[in-house]
Structures are given as structure tokens and as C-alpha cells.
């Protein structure tokens, strides 16, 4: 555990005033891990051997942040100084007055002052029925729609283009003042008169030609977006942001990154091609991970870190622990000493536990991507110097976080208040759903997430066995995802592994559990997998009509689907059937007289 040194200047700080975090990040070696599967792409950011950030993208995932839409204003609310905009999603997007486009007289010349912005009313800026170009800045979450702005930003490798305002900024993470001034002047020289740019950290020591090339790409993209918008009818998607891997290359692969490790050949080649165009000097930091016996994420402990991040309680190395509880309004973090009893006195034990907790809390905030209001209940400290030391330690760890964070300070009850910008779905929102076992008091992994996890485990299992086939038992809902429509997902997995895979649903299994029931030849496993045989007579309850043939009904045995001919009108009734055919994922049957 790292203990910060006492700093009198920090102790004298007024912690009742907000502190902006994220301006200075201590240089460190980082590793970017990219795991690519047919059903999902996962990226983990590792710092100092610990997993600190996690990203997930599936073909079924609908990402909107960064996308640009031609939206239609549906409602203007002067009392809220906001408007609702239809962008073609399930919920209308929210446009706040500060994010609304300004009149021409305020857009040209100097960047608009906040005071001038506040004087404008939302009904002066947009009208119901008006078509406007907007960019999503925050994903839809829960019952809330996306947050949008008319101040478009187009991120490039070395700069961010802001085509709607005249402004020049330089990343505060570039510490050298002479270099900052060079980049600022360079940006002023190359940018169009009425556009703005923010120079990114990776632009440090880059030439005029490199920065100008990046700027020209952004300008051409903006012209293309404007031309595309003229051809669309609102609501419509005009521009979609880059996929996950390309965004990581653009935003995270820099001088502070030791390696970007990719376990998929085509993705590795695509990244090298991308770097050829934008940063050839970074190509030697991209590594192709070829070992298929040990998955990349298992080697680095990523899967274990994610499993831990879905739990309430996180253990500290000393024996203490933190508890993270999320509500609709805020996130509460409690620090406890647990088994740690210290070596000197109670005050020393409390201080060491709180200092250690600072590191883990900040890591969990990034890994879980917790946003909004956060309240931290550190163990009570009587010494003002100890309080200052803990707050200072918290600040230092928060500086590693790219997401904007504000530490408000200590409350009268000794609680630390802070906020963290919320832009995308948190980890638990991506991987969990409301628990059917506890009535919504907690969460479990979703069927889709469990199915993805089990597919990874099946791949690993089959790589290490000479058997032809495997029988896997899972909960019925997970079985449906593993099999897929018409058995498509199962066929793809079999093609990938070269083995026969039999899936059987069991109501007795927890949604997150999997049992490998048998390994063997295809014939052996086929016999064990089917719970029914041709000619067998059974009494079954018809659960629902067949999705493609209303005249037929569906019954199930241990999640195994039985299509009963002519039983579509018998939903909820018990019927006697005879099995006419038995296949891997379902069987067919006919009703017979009970005589």
C-alpha cells in the first residue's frame, strides 16, 4: 500500500470548495487488451497490473454516444429550459438550453460566454417541428432518453474539431508550457476562422503536417455530414461513430501505452492498417496474442476482475473491505476495517485502511463506470491531518481517471461528496438484469451475458479435449441464447470449434450456472442429450402456440422444446402426445386419444 507524504499546503486547503479532477495524470505504462469473439468484442485497460476499465460491444449492442442525427423537435419546455428531440430511438432525446445552437451573432468570433448563453431562452433557439442536427453525449439510461447537443465535436487522432464554435484549447495533460504555446499557435494558424479545435495529449511534439492532416480529415468529415443531412428526412442517423477497437486506437493508444495486445488475427491486421494512416510509430506496440490454450483475459485476470466488480463487497489487501451500493439517485461506498487490526493503535489502523480504500475505490469507479452523485463513508477519523491526508490520496488516484470528476468535499457528518460524469452504461447495466429470484432487490447476469461467458468456457474446454462432442446443461433461458433461432448460434459455435455441442435446459440450474454433463463420441452424447425417444407417450402441458405455426403448440421437458401438432388451441391444458421425431434441439409429437 502506498502512503502519501504529509503536505502542509494540502492540509491547509479548504475542502468545502469543489476540486476539479483529471487535469494531470501521472505517466504510467498501460496495456490495452482486446478479446474478439464472433458474438462480442471486449477491451480491458490494465494499469500497474490491475484492470481499471472495461468496454464491451456486441452486434446486438446499440451504441449512440458520438453519433450524429438529424432530429425533429417534438416539444419545447420553457419552464425546464429544454426541448425533446425525436432522433429515431425508442425514447426522445433531451436537449438542454446550454447545448442548443446559438444565433449566428453569438457563433461567429469569440466563443460565447456562459452569461450570454444563459440569457437565451430555449424557445428562442428551437421550435416544435424544427429539424436540427444533434450529437449524442450521453446514452439513454433507464427511463431517460439520450442527452444531445448541437455543439458537434469530431475527435481525431491529434485534435478534436468543433465546427460550430470559434475556440482553441490545448490538453492540460501537456505539461511543457513552451510546447503548449507552440501547439496553441499552430492550431490558430491552421484552423478555419469560425471553427474550433482542442489539441489532444498525443499531439505533443507532433509536426504541423501531422496536425494539419488530422484537421483536414475532420473538416472533410464535417462537410460530408452536412451534405448527408440535407438528403435525410428527420429523424435519421447521419453519422455513426467508430467501433470499439478503432475508438481505443484513436483515444487510448498513445505514448503512455506499453502494449496493445489483440487475440484476433483480422482485428490485429485492421489495427496495423489504421496505424499506417494515423500513427505509424505506434505499430511496434501492437502485439498479436497467438496462444489459444490460455485465453488472453484469463492470463491477465480480467474475467476474475469483472466478476468481482459485479459484487457489492470488495476485499482490501490488508483485510478491510469496501461495500458499494447503487440506488436510483446516487452511489454509496462504505469503508470497513474488517479483519485488519493494525499494529499500533486504532487511529493508525483507521488511517491505513482509509488510505488503502482510496486506491480501490477509484479503481472500482472506473471499472464499474459509476457516474452521478457518489458519497463515500470513510471510517471516522478524529485527526484533521488524517482527514486531509485521505482526501489528498483520493485526489491523486482520481487524477488517473479520464472521466470528469469533482470532489465537493466533506459534509458535516464526515462523508465525502463527489460527482463523476455519466456518459455510457455502467458495467452492471451492460452485464446484468433485474433478478427473477429476488424480486428486483438485486441483480444477476443477463441470459445473453451468461451465454457469452459459457461460449467462451466451451471454446476453452473443447480446445483441451480429443472428444468429439459435449453435453452442456444450463438454465432454459440461457439455452435459448446458446442455441439461437433455428439453432443458428449453436451451428456457428460448432463450426468454430469443429466439435458437436449438445445443449440441454434445466429449471433446477441457477441462471449463471453451467454443468458439463458428458464428453464422448457424437453418438454417445446424442443418446444422452435427448430427454425423449421416438414412440414414447407423454402427458405434457402446452405452454404457448408455435411462433411460426399457430395451429401447433409448444411444450417443454427440462427446457427441451416439443412441437405438438394441432395443439395451438390447447395452451394451458395437459394433453397426451406421442413423439414422432427427436432432433438435437427439439422434438415433434402428435396428440393421441386418452382412451
N, C-alpha and C positions, 0 to 999 in steps of 0.2 A: 504494500500500500504506500502510495506517495503522500507525504505530508508536506503541505506548503509551509514556507517560512513566514514568520510574522512580519508584517509590513505596516509600520505606523501610519503611513499615508492612507492605506486601505482601511485601517481601523477608524480613522477619522472621518471616513466618507459617510454622508447622510444616506442611509439605506432606505429611507422613506421615499426617495425620489427614484423614478424608473431608470433602469440601466439597460441600454441597448446592447445586445449581444450579437456577435457574429462578424465584427469588423476585422479582427485579427485572428488568424488561425495558425497555430504552431505548426511549422513544417514537419511532415511525418511521411514515412513510407506507407503506402496503401496498396492493397491488392484488390482488383476487381475480378470476381469470379462469375462466369457466365455458363449456366447449365441450360442446354437446349434439348427439348423433347418435342415429339410431334404435337402433343396436346398443350404445351406451355413452355414459356421461356422464363427462367428465374435468374436474377442477378443479385449478388451479395457483395457488399463493400466491407472489407476487412481492414482494420487499423490496429496495429500493435498486437496482432494475433486474435483480436476479438471481432466478432461480427457486429457491425454498428448500423448497417442499413440493409434493407431487403426490398426488392422490387419483383413484381410478378406481372406477366402479361400472357393471357390466353387468347386463342382465336375467338372465344366467346366473350372476352372482356371488352366492354365498350368504354374506351378512354376518351375523354373530351377535353381535358386541360391542354391549352395550347392551340386547340382547333379554332378556326375562324368560320363563322356562319353569317349568312345573310338572314337576319332575323326580322320578325314583324312585331312591332309594339302592340301588345294586346290591351294593356291597362296602364294608366299613369296615376300615381297616388301622391298628390301634393303633400298630404299630411305626413307621409313617410319619406318624402323627397326621393322617391324611387319609382321604377317602372318595371313591369313584367314583359318579357320578350319571348315570343314563340320561336325557338330555334330548331324545331322538329323533334325534340325529345319528349319523353313522357310527361315531364313537368316543365312549365315555363321557367325561363331563366330570370334572375334578379339583376337589375341594373340600378346601382345607386347613383345619386346625382354627381358625386365626385368622379365616377367612372364614365359619365355621359360626355359625349362630344361637346366641345365648346364652340361658340360662334367664331367666324373667321378672324374677327378683330383681336381675339384672345389667343388664337392658334399661331399666328404669324409673329415673328420677332422673338421676344423673350418668352421663356417658359412661363405659363400662367401661375400667378401667385395663389396660394391657398385661399387667401382672403377674397380674391376676385372670384374664385371658384365657388365659395360659399354664398356669394351674393346671388348667384344664378339659381332660379327655381327649376325643378325638373320639368314642369310643363312648358318652360321656355325652350327646353333643349330637345325634347322628343314629343311626338303626338301619337295618339292611338291610330293604328293602321299604317304608320310610317315604317318603311323598310330601312333597316340600318345594319351596318357591318359591325359585328361584335366578336370578341375573342373570349373564350372561357378561361377564367383564372382560378376557379375552384370547382371541383367535381360536385355533382348532386349527391347529397348525403341524407339518408333517412327520408323524411317528408319534405325536405328543402330541395329546390331546384338548383341548377348551376348558378354560379356568380359570373357575370360577364362585364367586360369593359369595352369602350370604343377606342381606348388608347392602345392600339395594337403594338406588340413587341415581337420582333422576329430574331430569335437567337441564332448567332453564327458561331464559328469556332473561336474567333478573337474578339467579337463585339456583338452587342445587341442593338439592332436597328429599331428606332422608334419613329415611324413615318408620320405621326400626327402631331408631334411637338418638336420645337427647336430647343435642343438641350445637349450638353456634352458632360459626361461623367466618366470617372476612372475608378475601377475597383479599389476599395480601401485595403484590400489584401496585398496590393503592390506597395511595399513599404518605402522603397527608394524614392525620395522626393524629386530628384532630378529626372528619373525615369517617368514619374507621374506627369511632370510638366511636359516632357517630350511627347508622351502619348496624348495628353490633352491637346497640345498644339497641333499634333498630327491629325487628330480627329476633326478639329476645326477646319483644317486645310482641305481635307478630302470629302467631308460630308456635304450633301446638298444643303442649300440655305435654310429651308424650312423643315428639315428632318433632324432627329436627334440620334445620338449614339451613346452607348455605355461601353467603355473598354473593359474587357474581361481580364481576369488574372493571367490566363495563359498567353495574353498578348505581350507580356513583359519581355523586352529585348527583341521583339519581332520588328521586321523591316516595314517600311512604308508600303512596299509592293505587296507583302503578305496581308497587311491590314486592308489595303485598298481593294485587293481581290475579294476578300471576305465581304467588304461593304458592297461592292458591285453585285455580288451574288444576292445579297439581301434586297437591294434595290430592284433587281430583275424579278425577284420573287414577289415583291410588293406590287409591281406593275402587273404581273401575271394574276395575282389575287384580285386586283381591281378590275381587270378585264373579265375574269371569270365571274365576278359578282354581277356584272352588267348583263350576263347571259342567263343568270339564275332568277328564279321566282321564289321569294321568301315564303316559308322557311326552307333553307337549303344549306348544306355543308359546302363551303367554298375552298377551304384548305385544311388538310389533316396534318398534324404534327408527326415527327419521325417516330418510328417504332422504338421499343425499349433499348435494344442494343445500340442503335445509331445515336440515341439520346445520350447513352452512357459514354460513347466515344466523344461526342460533342461537349458534354458537360463535366465529365469526371476524369477522363484520360488526359493527364497533364504531368508536369514535372514532378509533382508530389506522389505520383503513382509509380510504384516499383514494377508491377506487372499487371497485365490484363490476361487472365487465363480462361480459355474457351475450350469446351469439351466437344464441340461440333465442327466438323471439317468445313462444310459450306459457309457457316457463320464466320469461322476464322478467315476464310478467303475473302468474304464480303467486307470484314473489318479492315483487312490489309488494303483492299481496293479503295475503301473510303479514305484511309490514311494517306494513300498515294496522292490523293487530290487535295487534302487539307493539312496534313502534318506528317510528311514522310519520316521525319526524325524520330517519331514515336513508334515506328513499326517494330523496332527491335524489342520493345516492351510487351508486345503481344505474343502469347505463348499458346500453342495447341496442346491440350491435355489429351493424351492418347490411351491412357490406362483405363480400360473398360471394366477391369475386375474390381477396382475400388472407385466408386463414384466420386466426382470432384467435391461435391458438397459434403459427403461423408468424411473425406480426407481432412477437410478444414473445419469439421464440426458445425456446419451451417444448419443442417436439419435439426440437430440437438438444440442449437440456439433458438431456432424458430419454435420448436416445441416448448421450450422454457418461456419464451415470450408470450405464449398463449395462456400461461398460468398466472394466477393472482400473486403468488408469493415467489420472490426471487432471493435465493440464499447469497450471503456475502461470504467472502473467503474466511473472514475472522470468526464466523459462526452466527453473526447477526443476520437480519433479513429485512427486506422491504416488502410492503404489500401495496399493490396498485389496484385501485377500484375506479372504474369509469361509470359515470352517470350521464344523463342527457345534457346536464348543464356544465359539468366540469369533471376533472380527474383529480382524485385524492391519492396521495402517496404517503404511507406511514412507515417510519423507520423504527426498528426494534433491535435491542441488543441480542435477543435470542440466547444462544449458548455461550456467547462471549462474555467473560467475566473480568477481563483486563488483568493487569499485573501490579498496578499501583493503587489507585483509588477510583471511586465512582466517576468523578469528573473526568479523569483521563480515559476511562472506558467509554463514556458517552461521547467524548470528543473524537476518539479514534473511530468509533462506529459511524458517527455522522460524516466524518471526512471520507471514509471508505464508501459510504452510501452515495455521496455526491457523484463519484465516478460511475457507479452502476445506474443511478437514476438517469443521468444524462445519456448513457448508452441505451437504456430502455426507451427513453423518449424518442430517440432516433430510430431504433429498431422497430418499435411498435408504431412509429409515426403518429404519436399522440399530439393533437392540436387543441386549440382553445384555451380555456382557463385551467391552470394547474395549481393545486395547493399542496405544499409539502409540509408534513408534520414531522420535523426532526425531533429526536429525543431532547427533552428540555435541558437547556444549558443556563446556568446562573451567571457565568463569567462573560461580560460583554466582549472581551477579547476573543473568547472561543466562538461566540456568535459571528464576529467579524471574520474570523478565520474560515468558518464553514461557508459563509456567503461568498468569500473570495474564492474558495475552492470550487464552489458551484459555478461561478462565473468562468473560471479557467476552463472547466470541462465543456461548458456551453459554447465556448468560442470555436470548438471543433465542428459545431453544427451549422450547416449552411442555411437552414431554415431560420427565418427571423424570429428572435426570441426577446422578450422583455421581462426582466426581473423587476417587479414592482417594489418588493421589499418585505419587511416583517410586519405582521399585524400585531395588534395589541395582545393577542393570545400566543404570540411567538411563532405563528405559521408563516411560511414563505409563500408569497403570491407571485405568480409569473404567468405569462401567456406565450404560446407558441403558434405560429401561423399555421392554419389548417388549409391545405390545398388539394389533397387527394385522400382516398380512402385509407384508413388505418389498417394495420396488419390483421387485427381481428375481424374487421369488416370484410377483408378480402378472403379470409380463410374459414370463417365461422358463420353460423346462422343461429337463430333462436333455438334453444334446446327443447326437443319434444318430450324429454324425460323429466324436466324440472319446471315446466310451465312458464318458461321465459325468465326464470331467475338467474340463469347462467347461459353459457353457450357451449356448443360442441363444434367440431369441424364440419363443414358442409359436405354433403354427399359427393359433390364434384371435387372438392379438395381431397377428401379421403380416397376417392377413386384415382386421382392423380398420384397420390402417395403410394397406393397399392400397386399401381402400374410400375412405379419405379422399383418397388420391392420385388415384384415378379421378374422384371428385367434382370436384376441382380441375382436372384435365385436361379433363373434358367441359364445364366452365363456360367454358373458354377456347378452344373449337373449334366450328366450324359443322358438323363431320362428323356423320353420322347414327349411326355405330357405331364400336366399337373392339374390337380383338382383343388380349387380355392373356394373357401366358404366365407361369405361376407353378409352384411345386412342386406335385405331386399332392395332398399333404395340405392345403395352403393352398387349392387349387382346390375341394376338398370343402367347406370352410367358406364360401368365396365363393359357391358355387352353392347350398348348403343342401339340406335334404330336399325332394325333388321340385322343385328349382330355386327354392324359396321366397325365399331370401336374394337371389338374382340378380334375381328379379322385383321385389322391393321396391326394389332399387337402381336398376333401370331405370325404375320408376315415379317415383322421386325425381328422377332426372336427365333423364328424357324422351328418353334415348338407348338404343340397343341395345348390349348388352355381351356379348362372347363370351369365355369363359374356357377356356384350354387348359392342361393339366398337362404338365410336363416333368420327367423324372427328372434331367436334366442341370443343373437350376437348384438353387442353394442355397435352403434353406427361407426365407431372409429376402429373396430377390431377386425382382424383377419385370421383365419385358420387355414393352414396348408394341410388339407386332409389326406392327400396321397400323391406320390410320384411314381411313374411307371411307364409302361407302354401305352400307346394310344388306345388299344383295345381294352386293356385293363381299366384304365381311368374312365372310359366311356361307359362301361358297365356300372361302375360305382357312382358316376355323376348323375345319371338319370334316376329320379325317385319313382318313376312309373315304368311299366312294361306294356308292350302291345298285348291286347286281350284282357288286361286287368280291369276289373269292375270296381268303381269307387263311388262313394257318396261325397259330392262336392258342393260348396256354396258358390253361386255365381256372383262375382264381385262387381262387375261392370260390363257394359257392352264392348264388343271389339271395336277398336278405333277406326278400322277400315271396312268392317262389315257389321252393320248394326244388328243384323239377324243373328249373329253369333255372340256368345258370351265368353267372359274370361273368368277362370278360376285359378287358384294358386295352391301349390303344395311346397312349403319351405321356400317361397319366392319363385319357384319354377312355374312358368306360365302354361296353362292348359286351355286351349281354344276349343270350346264346346259348340258344335254345330247346332244352329237353331235355338240357342239358349239366350238370345239377346233380350227377350221379354221376361226372363226369369231372374233378374237382378235381385239379390237378397234372399232368394229361395235355394233350398237344398235339392239337388237333382242327382239321380243315379246315372252314371256315364260309363262307357266302355272306351278304353284307349285304343285308337286306331293306328296311330303312328307316334313314334317317340324320337325327337331330334335333340340336338345338343342344348338348345336354349328354350325350347318349348315342345309341347306335345299337342296332338289333336285328338278329339274324342267326339262321340255321338251320344245323345241321350237314349236310354233304354227304358222300357216299361218296368215298373217296380214289381209286377206280377212275377 
